[in-house]
Amino acid sequence: MCAGPVSKGLSAQDVFIAYRGPATSARKALVSICPLCHCESSSRTRAGEELSMNHHFPDSAVVRQAVSLASRAPSARNSQPWAWRVGAQSIDLFLDDIGQPLRSSGDHRDAVISCGIALHHMRVALSAFDWRSVVTRLPDPVNPCHLAHIEVEPRPGTARDVALASAIPRRRTDRRRFATWAVPQDYLDLIELRCADGGAVLRIASSPDADGARLVVEVQDGDASALRAGEATGVVLLEATVLGLASCRLTESPHAPAARDLPRLRLLVPRPVSQVMVKVGWPEANADPLPATPRRGVDLTTVFDPAALTVAAG
Ligand SMILES: Cc1cc2nc3c(=O)[nH]c(=O)nc-3n(C[C@H](O)[C@H](O)[C@H](O)COP(=O)(O)O)c2cc1C
């Protein structure tokens, strides 16, 4: 029998409402029906209404919001090369180049990095909605396009989770020249720390006082290096946004191997290193906010397994 997971106050988003019995009044008997163990347990909203919740997996409204936030990730030429599959207990991320076919190893690498940023944003969004994610990267050895398998467990989100999630729609690729105000070393130290939490190394590649600071994210994780580098790039971009900094992904890291050297380097370096270069800095004084770039809608990027659909009735 399930104990029910969430002890904090619930919002309408957090609950899966299942109605049982005739609609006799506005205060209907609402019970939880867990789709996995079929137990029934109820909890109360702040307003005192009995609501049910699925404490194994977020309801479809939350999943849709999380996918929507993940899709705000930046991607090379805004190609959005990702596809999501939502099951009853998991979310899977796939590389999808239907929009813009990948023509070179550089395109492929950029697409995987973009997916890594989307994966990071998905995890941030889930955390803000009170779900901790556990990720298996490259879970299918025969399908390299299957980039990640995400399972979740309930865990109350922190104020920081919410701050990061709410920064997702505010972030822009800002290609304008930045102000000459120096990026505080404390800020860079914090970003470096957050990258290290995710297993990435952050190097400061330029003096932080002229047109922003150039940062190089570096990850060494075998075949998952590019994906993990994307995730670390997501860390840099969102932490910078929360701090009020503008950011821009720079085309090539000064230390990244040229594409023509890759086959030779693969022989020499058994564990490939992936690097992404990002510029962060203060926008020019009084710079206007940049408009958002368009994204494909959730229904164009996501397949919902029928078992994952939660139906609210009544
Ligand atoms: C892997 C990757 C490579 C990118 N390459 C470039 C680039 O070469 N030149 C550029 O101006 N922007 C580049 N961008 C930024 C994208 O063009 C930008 O993310 C996209 O247009 C969406 O806009 P937004 O970031 O403001 O949401 C890149 C972004 C990523 C994630």
The ligand as a MOL file (V3000), in Angstrom:
LIG
                    3D

  0  0  0     0  0            999 V3000
M  V30 BEGIN CTAB
M  V30 COUNTS 31 33 0 0 0
M  V30 BEGIN ATOM
M  V30 1 C 25.1720 23.7190 -30.1350 0
M  V30 2 C 24.8070 25.1270 -30.5070 0
M  V30 3 C 25.4670 25.7630 -31.5480 0
M  V30 4 C 25.1520 27.0790 -31.8730 0
M  V30 5 N 25.8460 27.7040 -32.8670 0
M  V30 6 C 25.6050 28.9920 -33.1310 0
M  V30 7 C 26.4000 29.6840 -34.0940 0
M  V30 8 O 27.3180 29.1220 -34.6930 0
M  V30 9 N 26.1280 30.9950 -34.3280 0
M  V30 10 C 25.1100 31.6440 -33.6640 0
M  V30 11 O 24.9100 32.8390 -33.9100 0
M  V30 12 N 24.3250 31.0090 -32.7590 0
M  V30 13 C 24.5600 29.7160 -32.4570 0
M  V30 14 N 23.8100 29.0540 -31.5320 0
M  V30 15 C 22.6560 29.7460 -30.9120 0
M  V30 16 C 21.3450 29.3420 -31.6350 0
M  V30 17 O 21.2950 29.9150 -32.9050 0
M  V30 18 C 20.1480 29.7700 -30.7700 0
M  V30 19 O 20.1740 29.0000 -29.6080 0
M  V30 20 C 18.8060 29.5350 -31.4480 0
M  V30 21 O 18.6700 30.3680 -32.5500 0
M  V30 22 C 17.6470 29.7980 -30.4810 0
M  V30 23 O 17.6720 31.1010 -29.9640 0
M  V30 24 P 17.7480 31.3560 -28.3900 0
M  V30 25 O 19.0020 30.7380 -27.8800 0
M  V30 26 O 17.7280 32.8500 -28.2350 0
M  V30 27 O 16.5450 30.7230 -27.7370 0
M  V30 28 C 24.1220 27.7600 -31.1820 0
M  V30 29 C 23.4510 27.1050 -30.1390 0
M  V30 30 C 23.8030 25.8140 -29.7930 0
M  V30 31 C 23.0910 25.1320 -28.6510 0
M  V30 END ATOM
M  V30 BEGIN BOND
M  V30 1 1 1 2
M  V30 2 1 2 3
M  V30 3 2 2 30
M  V30 4 2 3 4
M  V30 5 1 4 5
M  V30 6 1 4 28
M  V30 7 2 5 6
M  V30 8 1 6 7
M  V30 9 1 6 13
M  V30 10 2 7 8
M  V30 11 1 7 9
M  V30 12 1 9 10
M  V30 13 2 10 11
M  V30 14 1 10 12
M  V30 15 2 12 13
M  V30 16 1 13 14
M  V30 17 1 14 15
M  V30 18 1 14 28
M  V30 19 1 15 16
M  V30 20 1 16 17
M  V30 21 1 16 18
M  V30 22 1 18 19
M  V30 23 1 18 20
M  V30 24 1 20 21
M  V30 25 1 20 22
M  V30 26 1 22 23
M  V30 27 1 23 24
M  V30 28 2 24 25
M  V30 29 1 24 26
M  V30 30 1 24 27
M  V30 31 2 28 29
M  V30 32 1 29 30
M  V30 33 1 30 31
M  V30 END BOND
M  V30 END CTAB
M  END
